[in-house]
C-alpha cells in the first residue's frame, strides 16, 4: 500500500514530507503539450505541485492527497 511505503521511506530517510504528487492523467497530457502540469489549476497533480512549492516557501498547506491510515477496531478501542 502506498501510504505504508511512504511512511517507511520517511522513517528511513529521516526527512520531513513536503509533498505528495498523485498519479494523474493530466501529467501525461501536460507533457504531451509541452507545458508544466502545475499550470493546470484543475489537475490534482498541478494542485499538489503548487501546494508543495508553497510549503517549501514556508506557507502552511494541507496534504490533500494523503489517505489517513484507517485504524482497526482494537486500535480505536485501546488507542494507538
C-alpha positions as CSV (number, residue, x, y, z in Angstrom):
1,X,0.0,0.0,0.0
2,X,1.3,3.4,-0.9
3,X,0.9,5.1,2.4
4,X,2.8,2.3,4.1
5,X,5.8,2.7,1.8
6,X,5.6,6.5,2.1
7,X,5.7,6.3,5.9
8,X,8.6,3.8,5.8
9,X,10.6,6.0,3.4
10,X,10.2,9.0,5.7
11,X,11.3,7.0,8.7
12,X,14.4,5.5,6.9
13,X,15.4,8.9,5.3
14,X,14.5,10.9,8.4
15,X,13.2,13.7,6.4
16,X,10.1,15.9,6.6
17,X,7.4,15.3,4.0
18,X,6.9,18.4,1.8
19,X,4.6,17.0,-0.8
20,X,2.8,14.0,-2.4
21,X,2.0,14.1,-6.1
22,X,-0.9,11.8,-7.0
23,X,-1.0,9.7,-10.2
24,X,-2.9,11.8,-12.6
25,X,-3.5,11.6,-16.4
26,X,-3.1,15.3,-16.6
27,X,0.7,14.8,-16.2
28,X,0.9,12.9,-19.4
29,X,-1.4,15.3,-21.1
30,X,0.7,18.3,-20.0
31,X,3.9,16.6,-21.0
32,X,2.5,15.9,-24.5
33,X,1.6,19.5,-24.8
34,X,5.0,20.6,-23.6
35,X,3.6,22.6,-20.6
36,X,4.2,22.1,-16.9
37,X,1.3,20.4,-15.2
38,X,1.5,22.9,-12.3
39,X,-0.2,25.4,-14.8
40,X,-3.3,23.3,-14.9
41,X,-5.3,24.6,-12.0
42,X,-7.9,21.8,-12.4
43,X,-5.4,18.9,-12.3
44,X,-4.8,17.1,-9.0
45,X,-1.1,16.8,-9.8
46,X,-0.9,20.5,-10.6
47,X,-2.6,21.4,-7.2
48,X,-0.2,19.0,-5.4
49,X,2.9,20.6,-7.0
50,X,1.6,24.1,-6.2
51,X,1.0,23.0,-2.6
52,X,4.5,21.6,-2.4
53,X,6.0,24.8,-3.7
54,X,4.0,26.8,-1.2
55,X,5.2,24.6,1.7
56,X,8.8,25.0,0.5
57,X,8.3,28.7,0.7
58,X,7.1,28.4,4.3
59,X,3.4,28.5,3.8
60,X,1.0,26.1,5.6
61,X,-0.9,23.9,3.2
62,X,-3.0,20.8,3.9
63,X,-1.9,17.5,2.4
64,X,-4.9,16.9,0.1
65,X,-3.8,13.6,-1.4
66,X,-2.7,11.6,1.6
67,X,-5.1,9.0,2.9
68,X,-5.1,8.6,6.6
69,X,-4.4,5.2,7.9
70,X,-7.6,3.5,8.9
71,X,-7.4,2.2,12.5
72,X,-8.8,-1.2,13.3
73,X,-11.4,-1.8,15.9
74,X,-8.8,-2.7,18.6
75,X,-6.6,0.3,17.9
76,X,-9.7,2.6,18.1
77,X,-10.8,0.9,21.3
78,X,-7.4,0.8,23.1
79,X,-5.6,3.7,21.3
80,X,-2.6,3.6,19.2
